[in-house]
Amino acid sequence: MLSLGSVLGVAQLGAAQLRDWFWRLHQGVINFEGNPQREEVGTACSREIDEVLAPVSTGWRPRATTALSRISCIVACRTAAAAPGTS
């Protein structure tokens, strides 16, 4: 978890916060029965992640618009920036 936090630029949040995010996002993703309470858990977590990661990902391309796309964008951008031989 701490490695992921470091890649995302939010290591200061700590492993417990990152685990909580993944657990709550997972609740929304596995909501096959359409439970509104479970959906709200995932949706609220997604909004929280968006608020925290928005400043971290501002100006990176492609511009991310949701929590999951923002995480993907951050990981891709940081991985590319850390690769040997890249500018």
Secondary structure, DSSP 4 states (H G I P E B T S, - for coil): -HHHHHHHT-GGGHHHHHHHHHHHHHHHHT-TT--HHHHHHHHHHHHHHHHHHHHHHTT-SSPP-SHHHHHHHHHHHHHHHHSTT--
